[in-house]
Amino acid sequence: MCLAIPMRLMERDEFQGIVELDGVRRSISMMLFPEAEVGQHVLVHAGYAIGSVNEEEAQKTLEILREYADAMVEI
């Protein structure tokens, strides 16, 4: 199973990008998704941008992931 997290692309150059989620920034590779633009929500898997989603889809996905994480804490 593959899990990709939507994160906003804040900066980028030809090969690397900086993404952010909830104030946490990470450096990722842009090699698999070179057409991504700053401001987009890119799907990040294993340190690589592999696609993008719109704002609404990113928020829905993050909400589901947060609900799941909260449920796991209760167990």
C-alpha positions in Angstrom: 0.0 0.0 0.0 1.2 3.5 -0.9 0.3 6.5 1.2 0.9 10.0 -0.2 0.4 13.1 1.9 -0.9 16.3 0.3 1.5 19.2 1.2 1.7 22.7 -0.1 4.7 23.4 -2.3 6.3 26.6 -0.9 9.6 26.8 -2.9 11.2 24.9 -5.7 14.1 24.7 -8.1 14.7 22.3 -10.9 15.3 19.2 -8.7 14.2 20.0 -5.2 11.2 21.6 -3.5 10.2 22.7 0.0 6.7 21.6 1.1 4.8 22.5 4.3 2.0 20.9 6.3 0.9 22.4 9.6 4.0 24.6 9.9 6.4 21.8 9.3 8.6 22.1 6.2 10.4 19.3 4.4 12.8 19.2 1.5 11.6 16.8 -1.3 12.6 15.7 -4.7 10.8 17.1 -7.7 12.3 14.6 -10.2 9.0 12.6 -10.6 6.7 15.6 -10.9 8.7 18.4 -12.5 5.6 20.3 -13.7 4.5 21.1 -10.2 4.1 24.8 -9.4 4.6 26.8 -6.2 1.4 27.0 -4.3 0.0 23.7 -5.4 -0.8 20.8 -3.1 1.6 18.0 -4.2 1.2 14.4 -3.1 4.4 13.5 -1.2 5.5 9.8 -0.9 8.9 8.7 0.3 10.4 12.2 -0.1 9.1 12.6 -3.7 6.4 14.7 -5.2 4.3 12.2 -7.3 1.3 14.2 -8.3 -1.1 17.0 -7.2 -4.6 17.6 -5.9 -6.7 20.7 -5.6 -7.2 22.6 -2.3 -10.6 20.9 -1.6 -9.3 17.4 -2.1 -6.1 18.1 -0.1 -8.3 19.3 2.9 -10.6 16.3 2.7 -7.6 13.9 2.7 -5.9 15.7 5.6 -9.2 15.6 7.6 -9.5 11.9 7.1 -5.9 11.3 8.1 -6.3 13.4 11.2 -9.5 11.5 12.2 -7.6 8.2 11.7 -4.7 9.4 13.8 -7.1 10.6 16.6 -8.8 7.2 16.6 -5.5 5.4 16.9 -4.6 7.5 20.0 -7.8 6.4 21.7 -7.0 2.7 21.3 
